[in-house]
Amino acid sequence: MSQSPRNPYPTVDVIIELERPSRPIVLVQRVNPPHGWALPGGFVDYGESLEAAARREAAEETGLAVELVAVLGAYSDPGRDPRQHNLSVVFVGRAKGEPRGGSDAAQARAFLPEDLPGPLCFDHGLIISHYLLWRTGLRPAAPVQ
């Protein structure tokens, strides 16, 4: 009898830049464990593209319609999520308006990257540091297709 293959679960995360002069990013405070602040995101549904999942999760958790502008990268460290092995494709997006928590986000708020709340969940501190390098041109990102 053969075992079914065991694969990581595909997820997406979105760094949402609000269209303001200071360009704050949106974080959500998680309702479910692990508790803390995180980038909006979640699991990709069967039959759903990564881009569609990113826009859906962003809308569900922040109430914002997000325009995806770049793929920051893929994060797949088996220990990045304490629940199970999840891999994430991280997008950078832009939105207008005020974020509001929804779905499994107790709240959604805009923060300047130098003034983030804690604790940050998962490897989102690392991802945000890569985003800041990307903003200064020191880290490449791929355009959204």
N, C-alpha and C positions, 0 to 999 in steps of 0.2 A: 504494500500500500504506500503510495507516494504522498508526501506532505505538500500542501499548497505553499507556494512561495510566500515568504514574508517580506513585504516591501515597506519603505517609509510612506507616510501619508503626505500627499501634496497639499501645501497651503500657500497662501499669498499674504503679503503685508504691503501696506501703502504708506509712504511718507507723503502726507498731504501738506503742501505749501498753500497757505492762504494768501490770496492776492491783496497784500497790504505792503506798504513801504518796508516794514521790518521783516517781512516774509516769515511769520511764525509757522511752526508745524503743529499738527493736531495729534494729540495722544488721547487714549481712552483709558478710563479706570475700569479694570476688569471686575465683573460680578463673580465669576467662577474662578476656582483655583487654577493656576497660581494667581494670587491676588497681587495687585500693583498696577502700574501704568504700562501701557504697551502701544505699539503702533496699531492702527486699525487693520484687521485682517482676519483670516480664518481658512477653513477647509474648502478645497475645490470640489464642487459637486460633479458626479459622473455626467459626462456629456457637456460639460461647461469648459470654456477656454479659460486660461489663466487671466486674461484681460477682463473677461466678463465677471469672473469670480472677484477680482480686485475691485472693480466698480461696484458690484453688489455688496460686498462686505463693507466697503467704505460707506456706502449709502445706509446700510442697516445700522452700523455702529455710530455714525456721526451725523446722519441726515443730510450729508453733502453730496452733490453730483460732482464727481471727480473726472477731470480730463487727465488721462495718463500721458506722460511726456517722455519717460525713459524707464528702462529696466536697470536698476542699480546693480543687481546681482542675485546669485542663488546661494542660499545658506543651508548646509546639510549636515553639520556636525551632529552625530547621533545623540549627544547630550544637550543639545540646545533647548529642548523642551522636556521638563521632568515627567510628563505624562506618557510619552512614547516617542519613537523616532519620527519626527516631522521634518520635511524639507520645505523651504520657503523660497519662492521667487518674489523679490522685493521690487516694487515699482515706485517711481516718483510721480506724483500727480499734483494738479493745481485745482483749487476750488475757490468759490466766492461764498460769502455768507458766514453765519455763526454756527459752529458745530454744536450738536446736542446729542447726548447719549441715547442709545437705543439698542435693541436686541440684547446682547450680553454685555453691554457697556453701561456701567452705572452713570458715567458722565463722559463727555468729550470736551476737551478744552484746548485752546491754542497756547503754545509756549514758544518763547525764543529758545533757540538751540543751546544758548549759554545759560539758560535758567530752567532746566528740566526738573520735574518732580522726581521723587523716588519712592519706593524702589521701582526700577524698570524691570519688566519681566523678560524671560527668555534671553536671547542674545541681542536685544534691541538697543542696548548701549553701544555695542560694537557696530551694528548696522547704522545707527545715527552717526557714529564717528566716520564711517565710510561715506555716508551722505555728505558730511561737512567737507571731506576731502574732494568729493565730486563737485560740490558747489564752488570750490576754489580752483577747479580744473586739474587737480592732482590725481584724480581717479576717473578712469573712463566709465561710461555707461552706454548701453545700447539704446537706440531709439525704439519706441513701441511700434510694432508692425501693424 
